[in-house]
Amino acid sequence: MGQEFSDQVALVTGGSRGIGRAISVALGQSGAKVAVNYINDESAARSTIKEIEVAGGTAKIYQANVSDESAVRKMTREVESSLGPIDMLVTSAGIVDFQHHRELSFQNFQRIMATNVDGTILPVMAVKDGMIKRGNGNIVCISSVAGLRARPTLISYSTSKAAV
C-alpha cells in the first residue's frame, strides 16, 4: 500500500477485531499512526499492533469502554499525548446478541444501544472540536445493513445500527 496517510493519527474503536482490525491494519500500512482501541481482548489488540508493525507501521493499543464518556475522553487525551492530534476517527466498536424477539429484554437492549450508539457518538464528540479547530479531520462511523432491515433475532442490534 502507499503512504497516503503518512504522519496522520487514526483512532479506530473496536480496532482489534473484525472490520476494525482490517481498517487498523490498512491504515497502518498506509502510513498512519494507529491507535487501536479494545475493551477486553488485549491479546487480539497486541496481535493487531504486531501485524501493523511487521508491515512497517506505527501503532499503540488503548483499552477503553467506548460507552463510558470519561473513559473515552481519557483515551483520546492519551492518544493525542503519545501519537499526536487525531486526524481520523473510525468508530467500529460494536456488539451483537442474537436474541429472538420473544426473549428480548430491556437490559440487553440498553447494553447493545450503549455500546453501538453511545460508543459511536462519544468518540465523535471527543475528537470533533479538535478537528474543527485544526480545519481538517475525517470521521467514519461503521454501521450495518441490519440497520435498514431488522430480523427477528436482531432487533436490538438493528435498532442500534439504524441509529448510527
C-alpha positions in Angstrom: 0.0 0.0 0.0 1.0 3.6 -0.5 1.7 6.1 2.2 -1.3 8.4 1.6 -1.9 8.7 5.4 1.8 9.4 6.3 2.1 11.2 9.7 -1.6 11.2 10.3 -3.1 9.8 13.5 -6.0 7.4 13.3 -8.1 6.2 16.2 -10.0 3.0 15.5 -12.5 2.0 18.1 -13.0 -1.8 18.2 -9.8 -1.8 16.2 -8.5 -5.2 17.3 -11.1 -7.5 15.8 -13.2 -7.9 12.6 -13.7 -4.9 10.4 -12.0 -2.7 12.9 -8.8 -4.8 12.8 -8.8 -4.8 9.0 -9.2 -1.0 9.0 -6.4 -0.6 11.6 -4.0 -2.7 9.6 -4.8 -1.0 6.3 -4.4 2.5 7.9 -1.1 1.4 9.4 0.1 0.0 6.0 -0.8 3.4 4.5 1.4 5.3 6.8 -1.0 6.4 9.6 0.0 6.1 13.3 -2.8 3.9 14.5 -4.4 4.0 17.9 -6.1 0.6 18.3 -8.9 0.7 20.9 -10.1 -2.5 22.6 -12.2 -3.3 25.6 -11.4 -6.9 26.8 -9.2 -8.8 24.4 -5.7 -7.4 25.0 -4.2 -10.4 23.1 -6.1 -9.5 19.9 -5.1 -5.9 20.3 -1.4 -6.8 20.7 -1.7 -9.1 17.7 -3.1 -6.3 15.6 -0.3 -4.0 16.7 2.3 -6.7 15.7 0.7 -7.0 12.3 0.9 -3.3 11.7 4.5 -3.1 12.9 5.6 -6.0 10.8 4.3 -4.1 7.8 6.4 -1.1 8.8 3.6 0.9 10.5 3.3 2.5 13.9 0.5 1.6 16.3 -0.4 1.5 20.0 -3.2 -0.1 21.9 -5.7 1.8 24.2 -8.1 -0.1 26.4 -11.4 1.8 27.0 -15.1 1.2 27.2 -16.4 3.4 24.4 -19.8 3.7 26.1 -18.2 5.4 29.1 -17.7 9.2 28.4 -14.9 9.7 30.9 -13.0 6.6 29.6 -13.4 7.9 26.0 -12.1 11.4 27.0 -9.2 9.8 28.9 -8.3 7.6 25.9 -8.4 10.4 23.4 -6.1 12.5 25.7 -3.7 9.6 25.9 -3.7 9.0 22.1 -3.0 12.7 21.4 -0.3 12.8 24.1 1.6 9.8 22.6 0.8 9.9 18.9 -0.4 13.5 18.2 -3.7 15.1 17.3 -6.3 12.7 16.0 -6.8 13.3 12.2 -9.0 10.3 11.6 -11.6 8.5 13.7 -13.2 5.2 12.8 -15.9 4.1 15.1 -16.0 0.3 14.6 -16.7 -0.9 18.2 -19.9 -2.8 18.4 -21.7 -5.8 19.8 -24.4 -8.1 18.7 -26.6 -10.6 20.6 -28.8 -12.9 18.6 -31.9 -12.9 20.7 -35.3 -13.8 19.5 -37.9 -11.0 19.9 -39.8 -13.3 22.4 -36.8 -13.3 24.7 -35.8 -9.6 24.2 -35.0 -7.9 27.5 -34.7 -4.1 28.0 -31.4 -4.7 29.9 -29.9 -6.4 26.9 -31.4 -3.7 24.6 -29.8 -1.0 26.7 -26.4 -2.8 26.7 -26.3 -3.0 22.9 -27.5 0.6 22.5 -24.9 1.8 24.9 -22.0 0.1 23.0 -23.2 0.7 19.5 -24.8 4.1 19.7 -23.1 5.8 22.7 -19.9 4.1 21.7 -20.2 5.9 18.3 -21.2 9.4 19.4 -18.9 9.7 22.5 -15.7 9.3 20.4 -17.1 11.6 17.8 -17.8 14.2 20.5 -14.3 13.8 21.9 -12.4 14.5 18.7 -14.7 16.7 16.6 -13.7 20.1 18.2 -10.0 19.5 17.7 -10.6 18.6 14.1 -12.7 21.7 13.5 -10.1 23.9 15.2 -7.3 22.4 13.0 -9.5 22.7 9.9 -9.2 19.1 9.0 -10.2 15.6 10.0 -12.2 12.6 8.9 -14.8 10.6 10.8 -16.1 7.3 9.6 -18.9 5.6 11.6 -19.4 1.9 10.8 -23.0 0.8 10.7 -24.6 -2.3 9.1 -27.2 -3.2 6.6 -29.0 -4.7 9.6 -29.9 -1.1 10.4 -32.0 -1.0 7.3 -33.7 -4.3 7.7 -34.3 -5.9 11.0 -34.6 -9.6 11.7 -36.5 -11.3 14.5 -33.2 -12.2 16.3 -31.5 -8.8 15.7 -34.0 -6.3 17.0 -31.6 -4.5 19.4 -28.7 -4.7 17.0 -30.7 -3.4 14.1 -32.1 -0.6 16.1 -28.6 0.5 17.2 -27.2 0.3 13.7 -30.2 2.3 12.3 -29.3 5.0 14.9 -25.7 5.1 13.6 
